Amino acid sequence: MAPAMALVLVSCCFFASNISAQEKLVFAVDIIRHGDRTPAAELPGADPALWPEGLGQLTPEGTNQEYQLGSRMRSLYLDRGLLGSNFTVGTIGVFSTDTDRTRMSAKLFLTGLLATDAAAIAIQTNIPIHIQAAVSETNAISADKMLIPTARSDFSNLLSRYVFHTPEWLATNAALQPQFDRWSRATNRKITNAHDLIIPGDTLFIHQIHHVSLTNGLSPDDVQAIIDTWRWVLVHQYQAEVGRITGNDLLRKIGEYMSNAKQETVSGKRTRLKYVLFSAHDSTLLSQMSALRAPLTGTNAPPYAAFLHFALFETGRGKFHVQITYHDDADHVVPNPDGGGAQWPLRQFLKLANQ
């Protein structure tokens, strides 16, 4: 893996009060979702001037979200002693999917993580941070397969096998069927089942949070029904086997980082790499949560700038454990599925990651 730039480790406020002084943070991985963005596709008749950034791009709010997220992590990484106050090339590995919004989110996150004041921010923004597109990773793992579940060649088959015939899916489709023709005309997209509402639902949601009134003849109830269904579909499709299967490559990769960090710590021959950042999408987080046996439910899709944090600790007894938190609107510990609470013995984490 070609190293990106510099410094950092992780954690959220939760860790500050729940980690023993005898535990040493030795490695961390963060998966972040990009910040607030413009629609990936627009409704018919939409004014192109609505989104001067272009379609599928970070908004000013999105850039601020990612910078603030990096800033939030900064002091906690320094406090835990994983990284020093000056960055060293090779300390951080950074991977992004091949979109402007995820590449920019990674750079903004790192800017917040590395900068201490306004002057430093201006300097750090000009540092040539190497954001390695995941597709160019030099090992055998396909990054599209690893970070973008829908890029898998078997994704449609997985949905057909594990999702489209479930009672919940069939009931949802049956309830909405009478609306599909009318919604198709209003959105200029062929809608024959709930899954076809993902793109129009996403667009209408962005209109809603940005106070854009264009509805193309859809009533407020129609708009809300499409948005609610889109959020439910997005979450539901990654529950159970689809999420576990599509999330396992990335989880295995994280396990490799943790295993290597343990071996290097025990041997006393540490490499520079202490932290890895993956900049990706809501689908990435959804699949990871299912792979961790803690699937998201209902309509609780990951919000903009949500993240999943993995921290490897060495205890005073020379043992290692992993602590995982998921942040949406609050910080949540991802529990050990075997009833072990907040801590995952490293051996148990690796066993799950390597399934």
C-alpha positions as CSV (number, residue, x, y, z in Angstrom):
1,M,0.0,0.0,0.0
2,A,1.4,3.4,-0.9
3,P,1.4,5.5,2.2
4,A,-0.6,8.7,2.3
5,M,0.5,11.5,4.4
6,A,0.9,11.8,8.0
7,L,-0.4,11.5,11.5
8,V,-3.4,10.5,13.4
9,L,-5.4,8.2,15.4
10,V,-8.8,8.1,16.5
11,S,-11.5,7.9,18.8
12,C,-14.5,9.5,20.0
13,C,-15.4,11.1,23.2
14,F,-16.6,7.8,24.5
15,F,-13.1,6.4,24.7
16,A,-11.8,9.2,26.9
17,S,-13.7,7.9,29.9
18,N,-13.8,4.2,29.2
19,I,-10.2,3.3,28.6
20,S,-7.9,2.1,31.3
21,A,-4.6,4.0,31.9
22,Q,-2.8,0.7,31.5
23,E,-4.1,0.2,28.0
24,K,-2.0,1.6,25.1
25,L,-3.5,2.5,21.8
26,V,-1.3,0.9,19.1
27,F,-3.3,1.1,15.9
28,A,-6.6,2.5,14.6
29,V,-8.8,2.4,11.5
30,D,-11.6,4.8,10.5
31,I,-14.2,4.4,7.8
32,I,-15.9,7.7,7.1
33,R,-18.9,8.6,5.0
34,H,-18.5,11.7,2.8
35,G,-20.2,14.9,3.9
36,D,-23.4,16.6,2.7
37,R,-23.6,16.5,-1.1
38,T,-25.7,17.5,-4.0
39,P,-28.0,15.0,-5.7
40,A,-26.4,12.3,-7.8
41,A,-29.3,12.7,-10.3
42,E,-32.0,15.4,-10.7
43,L,-35.7,15.5,-11.2
44,P,-37.1,16.6,-14.6
45,G,-37.3,20.4,-14.9
46,A,-34.9,21.1,-12.1
47,D,-32.9,24.4,-12.4
48,P,-29.2,23.6,-13.1
49,A,-28.4,26.6,-11.1
50,L,-29.6,24.8,-7.9
51,W,-26.3,23.1,-7.5
52,P,-23.4,25.2,-8.7
53,E,-21.0,22.5,-7.4
54,G,-22.4,20.0,-9.9
55,L,-24.2,16.8,-9.2
56,G,-22.8,14.4,-6.7
57,Q,-20.4,16.9,-5.2
58,L,-19.8,18.1,-1.6
59,T,-21.7,21.2,-0.6
60,P,-20.1,23.9,1.7
61,E,-21.9,22.2,4.6
62,G,-20.3,18.9,3.6
63,T,-16.8,20.3,3.5
64,N,-17.3,21.8,7.0
65,Q,-18.7,18.5,8.3
66,E,-15.6,16.6,7.3
67,Y,-13.2,19.2,8.5
68,Q,-15.0,19.3,11.9
69,L,-14.9,15.5,12.1
70,G,-11.1,15.5,11.6
71,S,-10.7,18.3,14.2
72,R,-12.8,16.4,16.7
73,M,-10.5,13.3,16.3
74,R,-7.3,15.3,16.6
75,S,-6.9,16.0,20.3
76,L,-8.1,12.5,21.2
77,Y,-5.5,10.8,19.0
78,L,-2.8,13.0,20.4
79,D,-4.1,12.4,23.9
80,R,-3.9,8.7,23.5
81,G,-0.2,9.0,22.3
82,L,-0.6,7.1,19.1
83,L,0.7,10.0,17.0
84,G,3.0,12.9,17.7
85,S,2.3,16.5,17.1
86,N,4.3,16.5,13.8
87,F,3.3,14.3,11.0
88,T,5.6,11.8,9.5
89,V,5.2,10.5,6.0
90,G,4.0,6.9,6.1
91,T,2.3,7.2,9.4
92,I,-1.2,7.2,7.8
93,G,-2.6,5.1,5.0
94,V,-5.5,6.7,3.1
95,F,-7.9,5.0,0.7
96,S,-10.8,6.6,-1.1
97,T,-13.3,5.4,-3.6
98,D,-13.0,7.0,-7.0
99,T,-15.4,10.0,-6.5
100,D,-14.7,13.6,-6.0
101,R,-16.8,13.8,-2.8
102,T,-14.9,10.9,-1.1
103,R,-11.5,12.1,-2.1
104,M,-12.3,15.6,-0.9
105,S,-13.8,14.3,2.3
106,A,-10.6,12.4,3.0
107,K,-8.5,15.5,2.5
108,L,-10.7,17.7,4.6
109,F,-10.8,15.1,7.4
110,L,-7.0,15.0,7.4
111,T,-6.8,18.8,7.3
112,G,-8.9,19.0,10.4
113,L,-6.9,16.2,12.0
114,L,-3.5,17.8,11.3
115,A,-4.2,21.5,11.7
116,T,-3.9,23.4,15.0
117,D,-5.0,26.9,14.0
118,A,-6.2,29.0,11.0
119,A,-2.6,29.5,9.8
120,A,-1.8,25.9,10.0
121,I,-5.0,25.0,8.1
122,A,-3.9,27.2,5.2
123,I,-0.5,25.5,5.2
124,Q,-1.8,22.0,5.6
125,T,-4.3,22.3,2.8
126,N,-1.4,22.8,0.4
127,I,0.4,19.6,1.5
128,P,0.3,17.1,-1.3
129,I,-1.7,14.5,0.6
130,H,-1.7,11.3,-1.4
131,I,-5.2,10.0,-1.6
132,Q,-4.8,6.6,-3.2
133,A,-7.8,5.6,-5.1
134,A,-8.9,2.2,-3.7
135,V,-9.0,0.7,-7.2
136,S,-5.2,1.1,-7.5
137,E,-4.4,-0.9,-4.4
138,T,-1.5,-3.2,-5.2
139,N,-2.6,-6.4,-3.5
140,A,-5.2,-8.9,-4.7
141,I,-8.2,-7.3,-3.1
142,S,-10.4,-5.3,-5.5
143,A,-11.1,-2.0,-3.9
144,D,-14.4,-1.6,-5.7
145,K,-15.5,-4.9,-4.2
146,M,-14.0,-3.9,-0.8
147,L,-15.4,-0.4,-0.4
148,I,-18.5,-0.2,-2.7
149,P,-20.9,-3.2,-2.2
150,T,-23.0,-2.3,-5.2
151,A,-19.9,-2.6,-7.4
152,R,-19.7,-6.3,-6.8
153,S,-20.6,-8.3,-9.9
154,D,-22.8,-10.5,-7.8
155,F,-24.7,-7.8,-5.9
156,S,-27.9,-8.1,-7.9
157,N,-27.9,-11.9,-7.4
158,L,-27.4,-11.4,-3.6
159,L,-30.5,-9.1,-3.5
160,S,-32.5,-11.6,-5.5
161,R,-31.4,-14.5,-3.2
162,Y,-31.6,-12.8,0.2
163,V,-33.8,-9.7,0.0
164,F,-36.5,-9.6,-2.7
165,H,-38.4,-12.7,-1.5
166,T,-38.6,-11.8,2.2
167,P,-42.0,-11.2,3.7
168,E,-41.1,-7.6,4.6
169,W,-40.0,-6.8,1.1
170,L,-43.1,-8.4,-0.6
171,A,-45.4,-6.5,1.8
172,T,-43.7,-3.2,1.2
173,N,-43.9,-3.6,-2.6
174,A,-47.5,-4.7,-2.4
175,A,-48.5,-1.6,-0.3
176,L,-46.7,0.8,-2.7
177,Q,-47.6,-0.8,-6.0
178,P,-50.6,1.5,-6.8
179,Q,-48.3,4.5,-6.6
180,F,-45.5,3.3,-8.9
181,D,-46.9,4.4,-12.3
182,R,-47.7,7.9,-11.0
183,W,-44.3,8.2,-9.3
184,S,-42.6,7.0,-12.5
185,R,-44.1,9.9,-14.5
186,A,-43.3,12.5,-11.9
187,T,-39.6,11.4,-11.6
188,N,-39.1,10.4,-15.2
189,R,-37.7,7.0,-13.9
190,K,-39.1,3.6,-14.3
191,I,-40.3,2.5,-10.9
192,T,-41.6,-1.1,-10.7
193,N,-40.5,-2.0,-7.1
194,A,-39.3,-0.4,-3.9
195,H,-35.6,-0.7,-4.9
196,D,-36.2,1.6,-7.9
197,L,-36.9,4.4,-5.4
198,I,-33.3,4.7,-4.2
199,I,-32.2,7.4,-6.6
200,P,-35.4,9.5,-6.6
201,G,-35.6,9.1,-2.8
202,D,-32.1,10.3,-2.4
203,T,-32.8,13.3,-4.6
204,L,-36.0,14.3,-2.8
205,F,-34.3,13.9,0.6
206,I,-31.6,16.4,-0.5
207,H,-34.2,18.7,-1.8
208,Q,-36.0,18.5,1.5
209,I,-32.9,19.2,3.7
210,H,-31.8,22.0,1.4
211,H,-35.4,23.5,1.3
212,V,-35.8,23.0,-2.5
213,S,-39.5,23.1,-3.3
214,L,-39.5,21.3,-6.7
215,T,-41.8,18.3,-6.4
216,N,-43.0,17.7,-10.0
217,G,-46.6,17.3,-8.9
218,L,-45.8,15.1,-6.0
219,S,-47.7,15.8,-2.9
220,P,-45.9,16.3,0.4
221,D,-47.2,12.8,1.4
222,D,-45.8,11.4,-1.8
223,V,-42.4,13.0,-1.2
224,Q,-42.3,11.7,2.4
225,A,-43.4,8.2,1.4
226,I,-40.7,8.0,-1.3
227,I,-38.0,9.3,1.2
228,D,-39.1,6.9,3.9
229,T,-39.1,4.0,1.5
230,W,-35.7,4.9,0.1
231,R,-34.2,5.0,3.6
232,W,-35.9,1.7,4.6
233,V,-34.7,0.0,1.3
234,L,-31.1,1.2,1.8
235,V,-30.9,-0.2,5.3
236,H,-33.0,-3.4,4.8
237,Q,-31.0,-4.6,1.8
238,Y,-27.8,-4.8,3.9
239,Q,-29.2,-6.7,6.8
240,A,-28.3,-10.3,7.3
241,E,-26.4,-12.1,4.6
242,V,-26.1,-9.4,2.0
243,G,-24.3,-7.1,4.4
244,R,-22.2,-9.9,5.9
245,I,-21.0,-11.0,2.4
246,T,-20.4,-7.6,1.0
247,G,-18.7,-6.3,4.1
248,N,-16.4,-9.2,4.7
249,D,-13.5,-8.2,2.4
250,L,-13.1,-4.8,4.1
251,L,-13.4,-6.4,7.5
252,R,-10.8,-8.9,6.6
253,K,-8.5,-6.2,5.5
254,I,-8.9,-4.4,8.8
255,G,-8.2,-7.6,10.5
256,E,-4.9,-7.8,8.6
257,Y,-3.9,-4.4,9.8
258,M,-4.7,-5.3,13.4
259,S,-2.9,-8.6,13.3
260,N,0.2,-7.0,11.8
261,A,0.2,-4.2,14.4
262,K,0.0,-6.8,17.2
263,Q,2.9,-8.8,15.7
264,E,5.0,-5.7,15.3
265,T,4.2,-4.5,18.8
266,V,5.2,-7.8,20.4
267,S,8.4,-8.0,18.3
268,G,9.3,-4.4,19.0
269,K,9.8,-3.8,15.2
270,R,7.0,-1.3,14.5
271,T,6.7,0.2,11.0
272,R,5.7,3.8,10.6
273,L,2.0,2.9,9.8
274,K,-0.2,3.6,12.7
275,Y,-3.5,4.6,11.2
276,V,-5.6,3.9,8.2
277,L,-8.5,6.0,6.8
278,F,-11.1,4.7,4.3
279,S,-13.2,7.4,2.8
280,A,-16.4,5.8,1.4
281,H,-20.2,5.8,1.4
282,D,-23.3,4.9,3.4
283,S,-23.4,1.5,1.8
284,T,-19.9,0.8,3.1
285,L,-20.9,1.5,6.7
286,L,-24.1,-0.5,6.3
287,S,-22.3,-3.5,5.1
288,Q,-19.7,-3.2,7.8
289,M,-22.2,-3.0,10.6
290,S,-23.9,-6.2,9.3
291,A,-20.5,-7.9,9.0
292,L,-19.9,-7.0,12.6
293,R,-23.2,-8.7,13.5
294,A,-24.7,-5.3,14.5
295,P,-26.9,-4.4,11.5
296,L,-28.6,-1.1,11.4
297,T,-32.4,-1.3,11.4
298,G,-35.5,0.5,10.4
299,T,-34.7,3.7,8.4
300,N,-31.5,4.4,10.4
301,A,-29.2,4.9,7.3
302,P,-25.8,6.5,8.1
303,P,-26.0,10.3,8.0
304,Y,-23.4,12.4,6.2
305,A,-20.0,12.3,7.9
306,A,-20.9,9.2,9.9
307,F,-18.0,7.0,10.8
308,L,-17.0,3.6,12.1
309,H,-13.9,3.5,14.3
310,F,-11.7,0.5,15.1
311,A,-9.0,0.9,17.9
312,L,-6.5,-1.8,18.8
313,F,-5.3,-1.6,22.4
314,E,-2.5,-3.5,24.2
315,T,-3.2,-4.0,27.9
316,G,-0.6,-4.0,30.7
317,R,-0.6,-7.9,30.6
318,G,0.6,-8.0,27.0
319,K,-2.9,-8.8,25.7
320,F,-4.7,-7.1,22.9
321,H,-8.3,-6.2,22.3
322,V,-10.3,-4.2,19.8
323,Q,-12.9,-1.5,20.6
324,I,-15.3,-0.5,17.9
325,T,-17.7,2.5,17.8
326,Y,-20.2,3.7,15.3
327,H,-21.1,7.4,15.1
328,D,-24.3,8.6,13.5
329,D,-26.0,11.3,15.6
330,A,-24.3,9.9,18.8
331,D,-21.5,7.5,19.6
332,H,-22.4,3.9,20.0
333,V,-20.2,1.0,21.0
334,V,-20.5,-1.9,18.7
335,P,-20.9,-4.8,21.1
336,N,-19.0,-8.0,21.1
337,P,-21.6,-10.4,19.6
338,D,-20.6,-13.1,22.1
339,G,-21.7,-11.0,25.0
340,G,-18.3,-9.6,25.9
341,G,-19.5,-6.0,26.1
342,A,-17.5,-3.2,24.6
343,Q,-14.2,-5.1,24.2
344,W,-13.4,-7.6,21.5
345,P,-10.4,-9.9,22.3
346,L,-8.2,-9.6,19.2
347,R,-8.4,-13.3,18.6
348,Q,-12.2,-13.2,18.5
349,F,-12.2,-10.1,16.2
350,L,-9.8,-11.8,13.8
351,K,-11.9,-15.0,13.8
352,L,-15.0,-13.0,12.7
353,A,-13.0,-10.9,10.2
354,N,-11.6,-14.1,8.5
355,Q,-14.8,-15.9,8.1
